[in-house]
Amino acid sequence: MTWLGNFNEGIEQTFWVYLIITFFITVITWLSVATQAFKVASTRFSLILRDQ
């Protein structure tokens, strides 16, 4: 298994890749939470109570 011996040194990991991934994850999370909050805020409270 010596062919994987220098695998970690052969891949260059740049910092900006992690920044871009973090940005996209933050945007997707924010949009998901905002969409759910908007759905809850836009429903009439009386309809929610009637279903209970």
N, CA, C and O atoms as a Tinker XYZ file with bonds, in Angstrom:
   208  protein
     1  N      0.822000   -1.207000    0.000000    73     2
     2  CA     0.000000    0.000000    0.000000    64     1     3
     3  C      0.859000    1.261000    0.000000    63     2     4     5
     4  O      0.457000    2.272000    0.576000    81     3
     5  N      1.975000    1.226000   -0.602000    73     3     6
     6  CA     2.835000    2.406000   -0.642000    64     5     7
     7  C      2.352000    3.438000   -1.653000    63     6     8     9
     8  O      2.827000    4.574000   -1.645000    81     7
     9  N      1.419000    3.065000   -2.520000    73     7    10
    10  CA     0.944000    4.032000   -3.520000    64     9    11
    11  C      0.102000    5.123000   -2.886000    63    10    12    13
    12  O     -0.100000    6.161000   -3.516000    81    11
    13  N     -0.407000    4.939000   -1.653000    73    11    14
    14  CA    -1.132000    5.985000   -0.928000    64    13    15
    15  C     -0.248000    6.688000    0.097000    63    14    16    17
    16  O     -0.738000    7.493000    0.889000    81    15
    17  N      1.001000    6.402000    0.089000    73    15    18
    18  CA     1.916000    6.948000    1.086000    64    17    19
    19  C      2.010000    8.463000    1.076000    63    18    20    21
    20  O      2.077000    9.078000    2.140000    81    19
    21  N      2.017000    9.079000   -0.098000    73    19    22
    22  CA     2.147000   10.529000   -0.201000    64    21    23
    23  C      0.862000   11.193000   -0.684000    63    22    24    25
    24  O      0.897000   12.272000   -1.274000    81    23
    25  N     -0.257000   10.550000   -0.434000    73    23    26
    26  CA    -1.533000   11.074000   -0.936000    64    25    27
    27  C     -1.875000   12.425000   -0.332000    63    26    28    29
    28  O     -2.323000   13.317000   -1.053000    81    27
    29  N     -1.680000   12.603000    0.953000    73    27    30
    30  CA    -2.052000   13.843000    1.625000    64    29    31
    31  C     -1.194000   15.014000    1.143000    63    30    32    33
    32  O     -1.692000   16.135000    1.038000    81    31
    33  N      0.049000   14.781000    0.857000    73    31    34
    34  CA     0.921000   15.850000    0.394000    64    33    35
    35  C      0.640000   16.217000   -1.063000    63    34    36    37
    36  O      0.992000   17.315000   -1.493000    81    35
    37  N      0.027000   15.338000   -1.818000    73    35    38
    38  CA    -0.225000   15.600000   -3.228000    64    37    39
    39  C     -1.428000   16.477000   -3.487000    63    38    40    41
    40  O     -1.600000   16.955000   -4.609000    81    39
    41  N     -2.268000   16.708000   -2.491000    73    39    42
    42  CA    -3.476000   17.519000   -2.652000    64    41    43
    43  C     -3.277000   18.835000   -1.913000    63    42    44    45
    44  O     -2.993000   18.851000   -0.715000    81    43
    45  N     -3.428000   19.932000   -2.637000    73    43    46
    46  CA    -3.301000   21.245000   -2.017000    64    45    47
    47  C     -4.676000   21.718000   -1.574000    63    46    48    49
    48  O     -5.593000   21.807000   -2.389000    81    47
    49  N     -4.824000   22.016000   -0.319000    73    47    50
    50  CA    -6.091000   22.479000    0.225000    64    49    51
    51  C     -5.987000   23.969000    0.504000    63    50    52    53
    52  O     -5.260000   24.399000    1.399000    81    51
    53  N     -6.721000   24.745000   -0.271000    73    51    54
    54  CA    -6.674000   26.192000   -0.107000    64    53    55
    55  C     -7.779000   26.663000    0.829000    63    54    56    57
    56  O     -8.817000   26.017000    0.978000    81    55
    57  N     -7.527000   27.788000    1.443000    73    55    58
    58  CA    -8.447000   28.312000    2.453000    64    57    59
    59  C     -9.739000   28.839000    1.844000    63    58    60    61
    60  O    -10.795000   28.734000    2.468000    81    59
    61  N     -9.681000   29.406000    0.629000    73    59    62
    62  CA   -10.864000   30.016000    0.030000    64    61    63
    63  C    -11.926000   28.974000   -0.306000    63    62    64    65
    64  O    -13.109000   29.312000   -0.364000    81    63
    65  N    -11.544000   27.730000   -0.528000    73    63    66
    66  CA   -12.534000   26.682000   -0.793000    64    65    67
    67  C    -13.429000   26.503000    0.432000    63    66    68    69
    68  O    -14.645000   26.367000    0.301000    81    67
    69  N    -12.838000   26.502000    1.601000    73    67    70
    70  CA   -13.614000   26.367000    2.836000    64    69    71
    71  C    -14.500000   27.586000    3.068000    63    70    72    73
    72  O    -15.609000   27.455000    3.587000    81    71
    73  N    -14.028000   28.754000    2.694000    73    71    74
    74  CA   -14.853000   29.957000    2.830000    64    73    75
    75  C    -16.073000   29.905000    1.912000    63    74    76    77
    76  O    -17.175000   30.268000    2.323000    81    75
    77  N    -15.880000   29.457000    0.681000    73    75    78
    78  CA   -16.996000   29.365000   -0.261000    64    77    79
    79  C    -18.014000   28.328000    0.210000    63    78    80    81
    80  O    -19.219000   28.574000    0.157000    81    79
    81  N    -17.541000   27.185000    0.663000    73    79    82
    82  CA   -18.450000   26.146000    1.159000    64    81    83
    83  C    -19.219000   26.638000    2.368000    63    82    84    85
    84  O    -20.423000   26.402000    2.471000    81    83
    85  N    -18.547000   27.318000    3.286000    73    83    86
    86  CA   -19.209000   27.869000    4.465000    64    85    87
    87  C    -20.263000   28.891000    4.075000    63    86    88    89
    88  O    -21.343000   28.922000    4.664000    81    87
    89  N    -19.963000   29.724000    3.092000    73    87    90
    90  CA   -20.918000   30.718000    2.614000    64    89    91
    91  C    -22.161000   30.053000    2.031000    63    90    92    93
    92  O    -23.281000   30.447000    2.356000    81    91
    93  N    -21.976000   29.055000    1.178000    73    91    94
    94  CA   -23.111000   28.379000    0.574000    64    93    95
    95  C    -23.960000   27.639000    1.606000    63    94    96    97
    96  O    -25.188000   27.655000    1.518000    81    95
    97  N    -23.334000   27.004000    2.563000    73    95    98
    98  CA   -24.079000   26.316000    3.620000    64    97    99
    99  C    -24.871000   27.321000    4.446000    63    98   100   101
   100  O    -26.015000   27.056000    4.815000    81    99
   101  N    -24.271000   28.476000    4.738000    73    99   102
   102  CA   -24.971000   29.517000    5.493000    64   101   103
   103  C    -26.169000   30.044000    4.721000    63   102   104   105
   104  O    -27.238000   30.237000    5.300000    81   103
   105  N    -26.010000   30.277000    3.431000    73   103   106
   106  CA   -27.112000   30.788000    2.609000    64   105   107
   107  C    -28.242000   29.771000    2.520000    63   106   108   109
   108  O    -29.410000   30.135000    2.658000    81   107
   109  N    -27.915000   28.512000    2.294000    73   107   110
   110  CA   -28.941000   27.471000    2.198000    64   109   111
   111  C    -29.676000   27.319000    3.522000    63   110   112   113
   112  O    -30.899000   27.177000    3.541000    81   111
   113  N    -28.942000   27.348000    4.628000    73   111   114
   114  CA   -29.576000   27.236000    5.943000    64   113   115
   115  C    -30.480000   28.423000    6.212000    63   114   116   117
   116  O    -31.598000   28.252000    6.698000    81   115
   117  N    -30.015000   29.623000    5.905000    73   115   118
   118  CA   -30.817000   30.824000    6.135000    64   117   119
   119  C    -32.076000   30.803000    5.286000    63   118   120   121
   120  O    -33.152000   31.147000    5.776000    81   119
   121  N    -31.966000   30.409000    4.033000    73   119   122
   122  CA   -33.144000   30.347000    3.167000    64   121   123
   123  C    -34.143000   29.307000    3.651000    63   122   124   125
   124  O    -35.351000   29.532000    3.578000    81   123
   125  N    -33.663000   28.187000    4.138000    73   123   126
   126  CA   -34.562000   27.158000    4.655000    64   125   127
   127  C    -35.322000   27.647000    5.881000    63   126   128   129
   128  O    -36.538000   27.480000    5.977000    81   127
   129  N    -34.605000   28.246000    6.805000    73   127   130
   130  CA   -35.240000   28.750000    8.023000    64   129   131
   131  C    -36.180000   29.906000    7.696000    63   130   132   133
   132  O    -37.272000   29.983000    8.260000    81   131
   133  N    -35.785000   30.794000    6.808000    73   131   134
   134  CA   -36.634000   31.935000    6.443000    64   133   135
   135  C    -37.902000   31.470000    5.741000    63   134   136   137
   136  O    -38.974000   32.029000    5.970000    81   135
   137  N    -37.793000   30.461000    4.892000    73   135   138
   138  CA   -38.968000   29.939000    4.202000    64   137   139
   139  C    -39.955000   29.329000    5.190000    63   138   140   141
   140  O    -41.156000   29.584000    5.106000    81   139
   141  N    -39.461000   28.534000    6.114000    73   139   142
   142  CA   -40.339000   27.927000    7.112000    64   141   143
   143  C    -40.958000   28.987000    8.016000    63   142   144   145
   144  O    -42.137000   28.894000    8.356000    81   143
   145  N    -40.187000   29.983000    8.404000    73   143   146
   146  CA   -40.721000   31.049000    9.249000    64   145   147
   147  C    -41.782000   31.851000    8.513000    63   146   148   149
   148  O    -42.781000   32.247000    9.113000    81   147
   149  N    -41.583000   32.095000    7.230000    73   147   150
   150  CA   -42.577000   32.824000    6.447000    64   149   151
   151  C    -43.857000   32.022000    6.300000    63   150   152   153
   152  O    -44.948000   32.590000    6.358000    81   151
   153  N    -43.747000   30.707000    6.110000    73   151   154
   154  CA   -44.937000   29.860000    6.013000    64   153   155
   155  C    -45.735000   29.899000    7.312000    63   154   156   157
   156  O    -46.962000   29.999000    7.291000    81   155
   157  N    -45.046000   29.819000    8.427000    73   155   158
   158  CA   -45.724000   29.837000    9.724000    64   157   159
   159  C    -46.340000   31.202000    9.975000    63   158   160   161
   160  O    -47.462000   31.293000   10.475000    81   159
   161  N    -45.630000   32.251000    9.640000    73   159   162
   162  CA   -46.123000   33.601000    9.896000    64   161   163
   163  C    -47.289000   33.966000    8.979000    63   162   164   165
   164  O    -48.117000   34.801000    9.342000    81   163
   165  N    -47.364000   33.363000    7.816000    73   163   166
   166  CA   -48.414000   33.737000    6.873000    64   165   167
   167  C    -49.690000   32.916000    7.029000    63   166   168   169
   168  O    -50.712000   33.258000    6.436000    81   167
   169  N    -49.652000   31.840000    7.816000    73   167   170
   170  CA   -50.871000   31.067000    8.035000    64   169   171
   171  C    -51.716000   31.740000    9.109000    63   170   172   173
   172  O    -51.201000   32.362000   10.038000    81   171
   173  N    -52.989000   31.601000    8.956000    73   171   174
   174  CA   -53.893000   32.196000    9.943000    64   173   175
   175  C    -53.904000   31.336000   11.194000    63   174   176   177
   176  O    -53.993000   30.110000   11.119000    81   175
   177  N    -53.815000   31.980000   12.326000    73   175   178
   178  CA   -53.715000   31.270000   13.597000    64   177   179
   179  C    -54.980000   30.469000   13.883000    63   178   180   181
   180  O    -54.914000   29.408000   14.504000    81   179
   181  N    -56.129000   30.965000   13.439000    73   179   182
   182  CA   -57.377000   30.246000   13.688000    64   181   183
   183  C    -57.419000   28.915000   12.944000    63   182   184   185
   184  O    -58.014000   27.956000   13.435000    81   183
   185  N    -56.799000   28.841000   11.773000    73   183   186
   186  CA   -56.763000   27.574000   11.048000    64   185   187
   187  C    -55.881000   26.542000   11.754000    63   186   188   189
   188  O    -56.179000   25.348000   11.739000    81   187
   189  N    -54.813000   27.003000   12.363000    73   187   190
   190  CA   -53.935000   26.104000   13.085000    64   189   191
   191  C    -54.662000   25.552000   14.318000    63   190   192   193
   192  O    -54.575000   24.359000   14.607000    81   191
   193  N    -55.376000   26.418000   15.042000    73   191   194
   194  CA   -56.094000   25.962000   16.228000    64   193   195
   195  C    -57.243000   25.023000   15.873000    63   194   196   197
   196  O    -57.557000   24.106000   16.632000    81   195
   197  N    -57.866000   25.251000   14.724000    73   195   198
   198  CA   -58.998000   24.408000   14.332000    64   197   199
   199  C    -58.540000   22.985000   14.055000    63   198   200   201
   200  O    -59.282000   22.039000   14.316000    81   199
   201  N    -57.324000   22.817000   13.528000    73   199   202
   202  CA   -56.825000   21.476000   13.221000    64   201   203
   203  C    -56.401000   20.711000   14.472000    63   202   204   205
   204  O    -56.292000   19.486000   14.432000    81   203
   205  N    -56.167000   21.385000   15.541000    73   203   206
   206  CA   -55.744000   20.723000   16.770000    64   205   207
   207  C    -56.895000   20.114000   17.430000    63   206   208
   208  O    -56.749000   19.504000   18.489000    81   207
